[in-house]
Amino acid sequence: MKQKKNNQNSLGMSITKERLAILNSLRNSSLNVNIIDLMENNIAKGTRVELFIPLN
């Protein structure tokens, strides 16, 4: 199985964060994304992606 470095951001995440920043500045909003590594007994169990979209 291929492992990636802990400090490395994927190109897709960089693009997503840039798009959210653009939307936030154009629409005066507070869109956000969080990436959380899920661990159980120091074993990687997956990744949780939280996308925050405020409802106006």
PDB file of N, CA, C and O in Angstrom, chain B, residues numbered from 101:
ATOM      1  N   MET B 101       0.839  -1.170   0.000  1.00  0.00           N
ATOM      2  CA  MET B 101       0.000   0.000   0.000  1.00  0.00           C
ATOM      3  C   MET B 101       0.891   1.242   0.000  1.00  0.00           C
ATOM      4  O   MET B 101       1.884   1.296   0.725  1.00  0.00           O
ATOM      5  N   LYS B 102       0.537   2.229  -0.807  1.00  0.00           N
ATOM      6  CA  LYS B 102       1.307   3.464  -0.913  1.00  0.00           C
ATOM      7  C   LYS B 102       1.015   4.373   0.271  1.00  0.00           C
ATOM      8  O   LYS B 102      -0.145   4.606   0.610  1.00  0.00           O
ATOM      9  N   GLN B 103       2.065   4.883   0.897  1.00  0.00           N
ATOM     10  CA  GLN B 103       1.904   5.811   2.010  1.00  0.00           C
ATOM     11  C   GLN B 103       2.392   7.175   1.577  1.00  0.00           C
ATOM     12  O   GLN B 103       3.342   7.283   0.802  1.00  0.00           O
ATOM     13  N   LYS B 104       1.741   8.226   2.078  1.00  0.00           N
ATOM     14  CA  LYS B 104       2.194   9.570   1.766  1.00  0.00           C
ATOM     15  C   LYS B 104       2.717  10.238   3.019  1.00  0.00           C
ATOM     16  O   LYS B 104       2.385   9.844   4.137  1.00  0.00           O
ATOM     17  N   LYS B 105       3.537  11.252   2.818  1.00  0.00           N
ATOM     18  CA  LYS B 105       4.124  11.975   3.934  1.00  0.00           C
ATOM     19  C   LYS B 105       3.041  12.711   4.707  1.00  0.00           C
ATOM     20  O   LYS B 105       2.069  13.185   4.120  1.00  0.00           O
ATOM     21  N   ASN B 106       3.205  12.808   6.031  1.00  0.00           N
ATOM     22  CA  ASN B 106       2.217  13.456   6.888  1.00  0.00           C
ATOM     23  C   ASN B 106       2.048  14.934   6.589  1.00  0.00           C
ATOM     24  O   ASN B 106       0.944  15.457   6.740  1.00  0.00           O
ATOM     25  N   ASN B 107       3.100  15.627   6.172  1.00  0.00           N
ATOM     26  CA  ASN B 107       3.036  17.068   5.977  1.00  0.00           C
ATOM     27  C   ASN B 107       2.677  17.453   4.550  1.00  0.00           C
ATOM     28  O   ASN B 107       2.674  18.638   4.220  1.00  0.00           O
ATOM     29  N   GLN B 108       2.382  16.503   3.718  1.00  0.00           N
ATOM     30  CA  GLN B 108       2.113  16.765   2.307  1.00  0.00           C
ATOM     31  C   GLN B 108       0.626  17.037   2.085  1.00  0.00           C
ATOM     32  O   GLN B 108      -0.228  16.292   2.566  1.00  0.00           O
ATOM     33  N   ASN B 109       0.322  18.119   1.348  1.00  0.00           N
ATOM     34  CA  ASN B 109      -1.044  18.403   0.942  1.00  0.00           C
ATOM     35  C   ASN B 109      -1.216  17.948  -0.497  1.00  0.00           C
ATOM     36  O   ASN B 109      -0.325  18.137  -1.325  1.00  0.00           O
ATOM     37  N   SER B 110      -2.344  17.358  -0.790  1.00  0.00           N
ATOM     38  CA  SER B 110      -2.588  16.931  -2.158  1.00  0.00           C
ATOM     39  C   SER B 110      -2.922  18.137  -3.021  1.00  0.00           C
ATOM     40  O   SER B 110      -3.347  19.178  -2.519  1.00  0.00           O
ATOM     41  N   LEU B 111      -2.729  17.987  -4.308  1.00  0.00           N
ATOM     42  CA  LEU B 111      -3.066  19.055  -5.240  1.00  0.00           C
ATOM     43  C   LEU B 111      -4.563  19.343  -5.176  1.00  0.00           C
ATOM     44  O   LEU B 111      -4.975  20.501  -5.239  1.00  0.00           O
ATOM     45  N   GLY B 112      -5.372  18.302  -5.052  1.00  0.00           N
ATOM     46  CA  GLY B 112      -6.823  18.476  -4.959  1.00  0.00           C
ATOM     47  C   GLY B 112      -7.235  19.305  -3.765  1.00  0.00           C
ATOM     48  O   GLY B 112      -8.131  20.142  -3.872  1.00  0.00           O
ATOM     49  N   MET B 113      -6.587  19.086  -2.612  1.00  0.00           N
ATOM     50  CA  MET B 113      -6.906  19.873  -1.416  1.00  0.00           C
ATOM     51  C   MET B 113      -6.462  21.314  -1.587  1.00  0.00           C
ATOM     52  O   MET B 113      -7.156  22.234  -1.153  1.00  0.00           O
ATOM     53  N   SER B 114      -5.322  21.518  -2.207  1.00  0.00           N
ATOM     54  CA  SER B 114      -4.851  22.886  -2.449  1.00  0.00           C
ATOM     55  C   SER B 114      -5.827  23.641  -3.342  1.00  0.00           C
ATOM     56  O   SER B 114      -6.144  24.802  -3.081  1.00  0.00           O
ATOM     57  N   ILE B 115      -6.299  22.987  -4.389  1.00  0.00           N
ATOM     58  CA  ILE B 115      -7.260  23.603  -5.307  1.00  0.00           C
ATOM     59  C   ILE B 115      -8.571  23.899  -4.581  1.00  0.00           C
ATOM     60  O   ILE B 115      -9.146  24.974  -4.749  1.00  0.00           O
ATOM     61  N   THR B 116      -9.042  22.951  -3.777  1.00  0.00           N
ATOM     62  CA  THR B 116     -10.294  23.134  -3.033  1.00  0.00           C
ATOM     63  C   THR B 116     -10.190  24.311  -2.070  1.00  0.00           C
ATOM     64  O   THR B 116     -11.108  25.129  -1.997  1.00  0.00           O
ATOM     65  N   LYS B 117      -9.091  24.408  -1.332  1.00  0.00           N
ATOM     66  CA  LYS B 117      -8.921  25.514  -0.384  1.00  0.00           C
ATOM     67  C   LYS B 117      -8.844  26.848  -1.121  1.00  0.00           C
ATOM     68  O   LYS B 117      -9.375  27.853  -0.647  1.00  0.00           O
ATOM     69  N   GLU B 118      -8.184  26.861  -2.280  1.00  0.00           N
ATOM     70  CA  GLU B 118      -8.105  28.086  -3.069  1.00  0.00           C
ATOM     71  C   GLU B 118      -9.480  28.507  -3.576  1.00  0.00           C
ATOM     72  O   GLU B 118      -9.817  29.690  -3.546  1.00  0.00           O
ATOM     73  N   ARG B 119     -10.267  27.558  -4.036  1.00  0.00           N
ATOM     74  CA  ARG B 119     -11.626  27.860  -4.512  1.00  0.00           C
ATOM     75  C   ARG B 119     -12.499  28.389  -3.383  1.00  0.00           C
ATOM     76  O   ARG B 119     -13.262  29.336  -3.575  1.00  0.00           O
ATOM     77  N   LEU B 120     -12.387  27.778  -2.202  1.00  0.00           N
ATOM     78  CA  LEU B 120     -13.163  28.253  -1.050  1.00  0.00           C
ATOM     79  C   LEU B 120     -12.758  29.668  -0.676  1.00  0.00           C
ATOM     80  O   LEU B 120     -13.615  30.486  -0.343  1.00  0.00           O
ATOM     81  N   ALA B 121     -11.472  29.971  -0.726  1.00  0.00           N
ATOM     82  CA  ALA B 121     -11.003  31.318  -0.418  1.00  0.00           C
ATOM     83  C   ALA B 121     -11.565  32.331  -1.416  1.00  0.00           C
ATOM     84  O   ALA B 121     -11.959  33.432  -1.031  1.00  0.00           O
ATOM     85  N   ILE B 122     -11.600  31.960  -2.688  1.00  0.00           N
ATOM     86  CA  ILE B 122     -12.157  32.850  -3.713  1.00  0.00           C
ATOM     87  C   ILE B 122     -13.642  33.079  -3.465  1.00  0.00           C
ATOM     88  O   ILE B 122     -14.108  34.218  -3.499  1.00  0.00           O
ATOM     89  N   LEU B 123     -14.382  32.015  -3.217  1.00  0.00           N
ATOM     90  CA  LEU B 123     -15.817  32.147  -2.939  1.00  0.00           C
ATOM     91  C   LEU B 123     -16.059  32.986  -1.685  1.00  0.00           C
ATOM     92  O   LEU B 123     -16.969  33.814  -1.656  1.00  0.00           O
ATOM     93  N   ASN B 124     -15.251  32.773  -0.661  1.00  0.00           N
ATOM     94  CA  ASN B 124     -15.404  33.556   0.576  1.00  0.00           C
ATOM     95  C   ASN B 124     -15.199  35.046   0.317  1.00  0.00           C
ATOM     96  O   ASN B 124     -15.928  35.878   0.856  1.00  0.00           O
ATOM     97  N   SER B 125     -14.211  35.380  -0.503  1.00  0.00           N
ATOM     98  CA  SER B 125     -13.950  36.802  -0.755  1.00  0.00           C
ATOM     99  C   SER B 125     -15.015  37.419  -1.661  1.00  0.00           C
ATOM    100  O   SER B 125     -15.382  38.580  -1.475  1.00  0.00           O
ATOM    101  N   LEU B 126     -15.518  36.657  -2.641  1.00  0.00           N
ATOM    102  CA  LEU B 126     -16.525  37.187  -3.560  1.00  0.00           C
ATOM    103  C   LEU B 126     -17.890  37.346  -2.900  1.00  0.00           C
ATOM    104  O   LEU B 126     -18.622  38.289  -3.200  1.00  0.00           O
ATOM    105  N   ARG B 127     -18.228  36.435  -2.014  1.00  0.00           N
ATOM    106  CA  ARG B 127     -19.578  36.407  -1.432  1.00  0.00           C
ATOM    107  C   ARG B 127     -19.613  36.755   0.045  1.00  0.00           C
ATOM    108  O   ARG B 127     -20.659  36.658   0.687  1.00  0.00           O
ATOM    109  N   ASN B 128     -18.466  37.163   0.584  1.00  0.00           N
ATOM    110  CA  ASN B 128     -18.385  37.503   2.008  1.00  0.00           C
ATOM    111  C   ASN B 128     -18.966  36.376   2.867  1.00  0.00           C
ATOM    112  O   ASN B 128     -19.798  36.612   3.743  1.00  0.00           O
ATOM    113  N   SER B 129     -18.513  35.154   2.601  1.00  0.00           N
ATOM    114  CA  SER B 129     -19.021  33.991   3.324  1.00  0.00           C
ATOM    115  C   SER B 129     -17.901  33.356   4.141  1.00  0.00           C
ATOM    116  O   SER B 129     -16.781  33.865   4.161  1.00  0.00           O
ATOM    117  N   SER B 130     -18.195  32.264   4.804  1.00  0.00           N
ATOM    118  CA  SER B 130     -17.196  31.591   5.633  1.00  0.00           C
ATOM    119  C   SER B 130     -17.186  30.086   5.369  1.00  0.00           C
ATOM    120  O   SER B 130     -17.304  29.280   6.292  1.00  0.00           O
ATOM    121  N   LEU B 131     -17.043  29.724   4.094  1.00  0.00           N
ATOM    122  CA  LEU B 131     -16.916  28.319   3.731  1.00  0.00           C
ATOM    123  C   LEU B 131     -15.584  27.801   4.252  1.00  0.00           C
ATOM    124  O   LEU B 131     -14.599  28.539   4.273  1.00  0.00           O
ATOM    125  N   ASN B 132     -15.542  26.530   4.676  1.00  0.00           N
ATOM    126  CA  ASN B 132     -14.316  25.978   5.229  1.00  0.00           C
ATOM    127  C   ASN B 132     -14.308  24.470   5.046  1.00  0.00           C
ATOM    128  O   ASN B 132     -15.359  23.839   4.928  1.00  0.00           O
ATOM    129  N   VAL B 133     -13.104  23.897   5.023  1.00  0.00           N
ATOM    130  CA  VAL B 133     -12.962  22.445   4.942  1.00  0.00           C
ATOM    131  C   VAL B 133     -11.921  22.006   5.968  1.00  0.00           C
ATOM    132  O   VAL B 133     -10.886  22.652   6.131  1.00  0.00           O
ATOM    133  N   ASN B 134     -12.206  20.903   6.655  1.00  0.00           N
ATOM    134  CA  ASN B 134     -11.276  20.305   7.621  1.00  0.00           C
ATOM    135  C   ASN B 134     -11.036  18.855   7.227  1.00  0.00           C
ATOM    136  O   ASN B 134     -11.959  18.140   6.838  1.00  0.00           O
ATOM    137  N   ILE B 135      -9.784  18.435   7.333  1.00  0.00           N
ATOM    138  CA  ILE B 135      -9.409  17.049   7.061  1.00  0.00           C
ATOM    139  C   ILE B 135      -8.911  16.455   8.370  1.00  0.00           C
ATOM    140  O   ILE B 135      -8.006  17.007   8.996  1.00  0.00           O
ATOM    141  N   ILE B 136      -9.492  15.335   8.789  1.00  0.00           N
ATOM    142  CA  ILE B 136      -9.150  14.718  10.065  1.00  0.00           C
ATOM    143  C   ILE B 136      -8.783  13.254   9.823  1.00  0.00           C
ATOM    144  O   ILE B 136      -9.579  12.484   9.285  1.00  0.00           O
ATOM    145  N   ASP B 137      -7.568  12.883  10.227  1.00  0.00           N
ATOM    146  CA  ASP B 137      -7.152  11.483  10.141  1.00  0.00           C
ATOM    147  C   ASP B 137      -7.786  10.716  11.288  1.00  0.00           C
ATOM    148  O   ASP B 137      -7.644  11.101  12.449  1.00  0.00           O
ATOM    149  N   LEU B 138      -8.483   9.638  10.972  1.00  0.00           N
ATOM    150  CA  LEU B 138      -9.135   8.825  11.991  1.00  0.00           C
ATOM    151  C   LEU B 138      -8.173   7.724  12.430  1.00  0.00           C
ATOM    152  O   LEU B 138      -7.680   6.948  11.611  1.00  0.00           O
ATOM    153  N   MET B 139      -7.916   7.671  13.731  1.00  0.00           N
ATOM    154  CA  MET B 139      -6.980   6.695  14.291  1.00  0.00           C
ATOM    155  C   MET B 139      -7.673   5.880  15.375  1.00  0.00           C
ATOM    156  O   MET B 139      -8.549   6.377  16.083  1.00  0.00           O
ATOM    157  N   GLU B 140      -7.268   4.628  15.490  1.00  0.00           N
ATOM    158  CA  GLU B 140      -7.755   3.766  16.565  1.00  0.00           C
ATOM    159  C   GLU B 140      -6.577   2.912  17.019  1.00  0.00           C
ATOM    160  O   GLU B 140      -6.046   2.116  16.245  1.00  0.00           O
ATOM    161  N   ASN B 141      -6.173   3.080  18.269  1.00  0.00           N
ATOM    162  CA  ASN B 141      -5.007   2.374  18.807  1.00  0.00           C
ATOM    163  C   ASN B 141      -3.767   2.599  17.943  1.00  0.00           C
ATOM    164  O   ASN B 141      -3.024   1.662  17.649  1.00  0.00           O
ATOM    165  N   ASN B 142      -3.554   3.856  17.541  1.00  0.00           N
ATOM    166  CA  ASN B 142      -2.416   4.261  16.709  1.00  0.00           C
ATOM    167  C   ASN B 142      -2.386   3.583  15.336  1.00  0.00           C
ATOM    168  O   ASN B 142      -1.325   3.468  14.721  1.00  0.00           O
ATOM    169  N   ILE B 143      -3.539   3.140  14.864  1.00  0.00           N
ATOM    170  CA  ILE B 143      -3.666   2.543  13.532  1.00  0.00           C
ATOM    171  C   ILE B 143      -4.613   3.413  12.716  1.00  0.00           C
ATOM    172  O   ILE B 143      -5.717   3.729  13.159  1.00  0.00           O
ATOM    173  N   ALA B 144      -4.174   3.798  11.522  1.00  0.00           N
ATOM    174  CA  ALA B 144      -5.001   4.636  10.652  1.00  0.00           C
ATOM    175  C   ALA B 144      -6.254   3.875  10.239  1.00  0.00           C
ATOM    176  O   ALA B 144      -6.177   2.750   9.744  1.00  0.00           O
ATOM    177  N   LYS B 145      -7.409   4.502  10.448  1.00  0.00           N
ATOM    178  CA  LYS B 145      -8.687   3.871  10.119  1.00  0.00           C
ATOM    179  C   LYS B 145      -9.439   4.600   9.020  1.00  0.00           C
ATOM    180  O   LYS B 145     -10.506   4.152   8.600  1.00  0.00           O
ATOM    181  N   GLY B 146      -8.897   5.722   8.548  1.00  0.00           N
ATOM    182  CA  GLY B 146      -9.571   6.456   7.479  1.00  0.00           C
ATOM    183  C   GLY B 146      -9.389   7.948   7.642  1.00  0.00           C
ATOM    184  O   GLY B 146      -8.588   8.414   8.452  1.00  0.00           O
ATOM    185  N   THR B 147     -10.140   8.678   6.863  1.00  0.00           N
ATOM    186  CA  THR B 147     -10.075  10.136   6.874  1.00  0.00           C
ATOM    187  C   THR B 147     -11.484  10.701   6.865  1.00  0.00           C
ATOM    188  O   THR B 147     -12.340  10.260   6.098  1.00  0.00           O
ATOM    189  N   ARG B 148     -11.715  11.687   7.731  1.00  0.00           N
ATOM    190  CA  ARG B 148     -12.996  12.388   7.757  1.00  0.00           C
ATOM    191  C   ARG B 148     -12.787  13.743   7.088  1.00  0.00           C
ATOM    192  O   ARG B 148     -11.851  14.471   7.419  1.00  0.00           O
ATOM    193  N   VAL B 149     -13.659  14.071   6.153  1.00  0.00           N
ATOM    194  CA  VAL B 149     -13.623  15.366   5.484  1.00  0.00           C
ATOM    195  C   VAL B 149     -14.876  16.119   5.903  1.00  0.00           C
ATOM    196  O   VAL B 149     -15.995  15.670   5.657  1.00  0.00           O
ATOM    197  N   GLU B 150     -14.674  17.278   6.544  1.00  0.00           N
ATOM    198  CA  GLU B 150     -15.792  18.110   6.984  1.00  0.00           C
ATOM    199  C   GLU B 150     -15.810  19.360   6.140  1.00  0.00           C
ATOM    200  O   GLU B 150     -14.836  20.112   6.111  1.00  0.00           O
ATOM    201  N   LEU B 151     -16.919  19.588   5.452  1.00  0.00           N
ATOM    202  CA  LEU B 151     -17.097  20.775   4.628  1.00  0.00           C
ATOM    203  C   LEU B 151     -18.149  21.630   5.286  1.00  0.00           C
ATOM    204  O   LEU B 151     -19.292  21.203   5.447  1.00  0.00           O
ATOM    205  N   PHE B 152     -17.773  22.843   5.671  1.00  0.00           N
ATOM    206  CA  PHE B 152     -18.679  23.750   6.367  1.00  0.00           C
ATOM    207  C   PHE B 152     -19.237  24.755   5.369  1.00  0.00           C
ATOM    208  O   PHE B 152     -18.500  25.539   4.772  1.00  0.00           O
ATOM    209  N   ILE B 153     -20.555  24.715   5.203  1.00  0.00           N
ATOM    210  CA  ILE B 153     -21.266  25.625   4.315  1.00  0.00           C
ATOM    211  C   ILE B 153     -22.362  26.279   5.140  1.00  0.00           C
ATOM    212  O   ILE B 153     -23.389  25.651   5.399  1.00  0.00           O
ATOM    213  N   PRO B 154     -22.169  27.536   5.563  1.00  0.00           N
ATOM    214  CA  PRO B 154     -23.190  28.202   6.365  1.00  0.00           C
ATOM    215  C   PRO B 154     -24.466  28.437   5.555  1.00  0.00           C
ATOM    216  O   PRO B 154     -24.417  28.794   4.378  1.00  0.00           O
ATOM    217  N   LEU B 155     -25.582  28.234   6.201  1.00  0.00           N
ATOM    218  CA  LEU B 155     -26.877  28.487   5.556  1.00  0.00           C
ATOM    219  C   LEU B 155     -27.344  29.878   5.949  1.00  0.00           C
ATOM    220  O   LEU B 155     -27.474  30.187   7.133  1.00  0.00           O
ATOM    221  N   ASN B 156     -27.590  30.694   4.974  1.00  0.00           N
ATOM    222  CA  ASN B 156     -28.034  32.078   5.250  1.00  0.00           C
ATOM    223  C   ASN B 156     -29.531  32.195   5.161  1.00  0.00           C
ATOM    224  O   ASN B 156     -30.079  33.278   5.362  1.00  0.00           O
TER     225      ASN B 156
END
